[in-house]
């Protein structure tokens, strides 16, 4: 039996075998260790560079901010922000939703 991280990468390979134009990934980093997440980031980057559109639903901000051209942020099922990773990192609505009220001491969301 393959280790969990290898199983996840194999699932991506199977999905790519159909030569999709669009790939929807729902929480692909769930259960992966940091090294496996780094491998996943590289793989998703390669997929994107091959011209396949990737729609990513993910809570791992390192992955989201490291690979995304555009980010849409949902809070309680409603869109609260959309923009580049840099725009999202500094968006007051995103900071408030995920970190609480912004104060001068609240950190920006970083990748």
N, C-alpha and C positions, 0 to 999 in steps of 0.2 A: 504494500500500500504506500502511495506517495505521501510525503509530508504535506500538511495543510497548505502552506505557501505555494508549493509546487502544484498542488491540485488547482489552486486559484489561477495560476499562470497557464496551466493546461486548459482550463475553461475558456480563458481569453483566446488561446490558440484555436480551439474548436470554433469559437465565434468568428474568428478571422478567416477560417477556412471557407466560409460562404461568401467571402469578398464583399463585405457590406460597404455601403456608402456612409452609413450612420451606425455608430456603436453606442448603445446606452449601457452605462456601467452604474450599478446600484451598490454603493458601499464596497468597492473593490478592495479597499485596504483593511476591512474589518477582519480582525484576527491575525493580521500579519505583524511580524516583528519589524523593527526599524530597518534592518538590511533588506528585508523583502519589500518594504514600502519603497525604498530607494530603487530597487529593481523594477517595481511597478511604475514608478515615475518615469524611468528611462523607457520602458516598454510603451507607455501611453504617449510619450513624446515621439517615439518612432512611428506609432500608429498615426498620430496627427501629421507627422512629416510625410507619410505615405498618402496624404490627401483624404483620409477618413475622418469625418466629423465625429467628435466624441462628446457625448452629453454625460456628465458626471454628477451623480448624487453622492455626496461624501461629507463626512464630518472631520476628516483629517485635514486640518488647515495647511500643513506643510505640503501635502499633495495638491490640494486645491489651488493654493497660491503659487505653487511652483510650476504648475503645468497649464493653468488656465489662461486663455486670452481674455475671456469675459466671465464674470461671476454674477450669478443671481442669488440673492440671499432671501430666504424665507424665514418668517417668524410666525409661529402659530398658524401656518398654512397660507400666510399672505406675503406677497413680495414687498420687501421693505427697501431693497436697494439693488441696483444693477450697475455694473461698470467694470473697469479694469481691476486687477488685483490691488494696484496702488490706490485707486479710488475707494475700494471697499475697505481697505485697512484703516482709512481715516474717516469713514462715514459715521457721523454721530448716531444715526439710527441703528447701525450695526453694532457699534460699541455699546450703546445703551441696552440693546436686546440681549447681547451675549455677555457683557461684563457688568451691567447695571449702569446707573446714572454716571455720566462722565464727570470727572473732577479733574483738577489740574494735575492730580497724581495718578490718574488712570492711564495705563499704558496703551499705546496703539496696538492693534492686532497685527502681529508679525507672522511671517511665514516660518 
